[in-house]
Amino acid sequence: MGTSFAEAVRIFAKQSVEEIAMPFTMHLTTKEKKRTLGLANGKYAIPDDIDECNFEIAEMFGVEG
């Protein structure tokens, strides 16, 4: 059947108090991961006014602007 969530929390809390620490060993990786933030940095130009091309885009889709 298994252990209920409440029972698991109780066991965890009891072990934490008995060991005066977390009842498991935590491992942190020390490897530096390459950041991918800004992947497209400099590849695209963002205009100051995003509405300046509305008429051109409307023509592309056959809509009268």
Residue frames as qw, qx, qy, qz and C-alpha x, y, z in Angstrom:
[[0.000, 0.886, 0.464, 0.000, 0.00, 0.00, 0.00],
 [0.436, 0.491, -0.061, 0.752, 2.74, 2.50, 0.84],
 [0.326, -0.383, -0.434, 0.748, 3.32, 5.37, 3.19],
 [0.106, 0.899, 0.420, 0.063, 1.03, 8.38, 3.30],
 [0.339, 0.684, -0.086, 0.641, 2.45, 11.83, 2.72],
 [0.452, -0.786, 0.133, -0.399, 1.80, 12.79, 6.34],
 [0.917, -0.357, 0.128, 0.122, 3.64, 9.70, 7.59],
 [0.755, 0.355, 0.008, 0.551, 6.58, 10.38, 5.25],
 [0.047, 0.787, -0.129, 0.602, 6.85, 13.95, 6.56],
 [0.706, -0.662, 0.138, -0.213, 6.72, 12.67, 10.14],
 [0.938, -0.081, 0.086, 0.325, 9.52, 10.17, 9.45],
 [0.522, 0.583, -0.027, 0.623, 11.59, 12.84, 7.70],
 [0.232, -0.820, 0.134, -0.506, 11.12, 15.28, 10.59],
 [0.850, -0.511, 0.122, -0.035, 11.98, 12.63, 13.19],
 [0.870, 0.116, 0.056, 0.476, 15.19, 11.64, 11.37],
 [0.288, 0.730, -0.054, 0.618, 16.14, 15.30, 10.95],
 [0.473, -0.784, 0.168, -0.364, 15.79, 15.91, 14.69],
 [0.931, -0.317, 0.129, 0.127, 17.65, 12.72, 15.63],
 [0.785, 0.210, 0.108, 0.573, 20.57, 13.46, 13.29],
 [0.174, -0.801, -0.073, 0.568, 20.45, 17.23, 13.90],
 [0.022, -0.410, 0.553, 0.725, 20.76, 17.54, 10.14],
 [0.715, 0.300, -0.248, -0.581, 19.10, 16.48, 6.93],
 [0.793, -0.183, 0.570, -0.111, 18.64, 12.71, 6.87],
 [0.839, 0.427, 0.250, 0.227, 20.37, 12.46, 3.50],
 [0.480, -0.396, 0.263, 0.738, 23.55, 13.69, 1.88],
 [0.441, 0.854, 0.170, -0.219, 23.20, 16.55, -0.55],
 [0.638, -0.088, 0.416, 0.642, 25.54, 16.67, -3.54],
 [0.279, 0.877, 0.049, -0.389, 26.12, 19.79, -5.57],
 [0.801, 0.382, 0.206, 0.414, 27.75, 19.69, -8.97],
 [0.346, -0.702, 0.118, 0.611, 30.80, 21.88, -9.32],
 [0.481, 0.222, 0.561, 0.636, 30.86, 21.89, -13.10],
 [0.134, 0.457, -0.001, -0.879, 30.34, 25.23, -14.78],
 [0.493, 0.519, 0.693, 0.092, 27.43, 25.05, -17.17],
 [0.208, 0.076, 0.361, 0.906, 27.52, 27.15, -20.30],
 [0.250, 0.545, 0.447, -0.664, 24.86, 29.85, -20.16],
 [0.304, 0.347, 0.699, 0.547, 22.63, 30.16, -23.20],
 [0.040, 0.831, 0.400, -0.384, 20.96, 33.40, -22.20],
 [0.124, 0.815, -0.209, -0.527, 21.19, 35.87, -25.05],
 [0.687, 0.041, 0.656, 0.309, 21.69, 33.16, -27.65],
 [0.466, 0.668, 0.452, 0.364, 20.40, 35.43, -30.44],
 [0.259, -0.814, -0.053, 0.517, 22.21, 38.50, -29.13],
 [0.084, -0.590, 0.403, 0.695, 22.99, 40.79, -32.06],
 [0.282, 0.125, 0.857, 0.412, 21.32, 38.60, -34.69],
 [0.062, 0.702, 0.664, 0.251, 18.10, 40.59, -34.89],
 [0.101, 0.125, -0.082, 0.984, 17.40, 44.29, -35.05],
 [0.071, -0.654, -0.725, 0.205, 14.42, 45.55, -33.05],
 [0.157, 0.548, 0.236, 0.787, 13.02, 48.80, -34.46],
 [0.018, -0.019, -0.441, 0.897, 12.23, 51.73, -32.19],
 [0.562, 0.183, 0.148, -0.793, 8.69, 51.86, -33.60],
 [0.342, 0.014, 0.936, 0.085, 7.21, 48.39, -34.15],
 [0.477, 0.632, 0.535, -0.295, 4.27, 49.86, -36.06],
 [0.082, 0.660, -0.350, -0.660, 6.35, 51.44, -38.83],
 [0.040, 0.192, -0.868, -0.457, 5.99, 48.36, -41.10],
 [0.467, 0.294, 0.702, -0.451, 2.26, 47.72, -40.56],
 [0.591, 0.610, -0.025, -0.528, 1.23, 48.86, -44.07],
 [0.297, 0.520, -0.763, -0.244, 3.96, 46.78, -45.73],
 [0.166, -0.052, 0.964, -0.201, 2.92, 43.68, -43.76],
 [0.546, 0.433, 0.468, -0.544, -0.76, 44.28, -44.54],
 [0.530, 0.603, -0.360, -0.476, 0.09, 44.39, -48.27],
 [0.079, 0.348, -0.932, -0.061, 1.96, 41.06, -47.97],
 [0.221, 0.201, 0.915, -0.271, -1.23, 39.47, -46.65],
 [0.006, -0.380, -0.684, -0.622, -3.46, 41.18, -49.16],
 [0.203, -0.744, -0.573, 0.276, -5.12, 43.41, -46.59],
 [0.211, 0.731, 0.127, 0.636, -5.70, 47.04, -47.29],
 [0.468, -0.257, -0.455, 0.713, -4.03, 49.19, -44.65]]
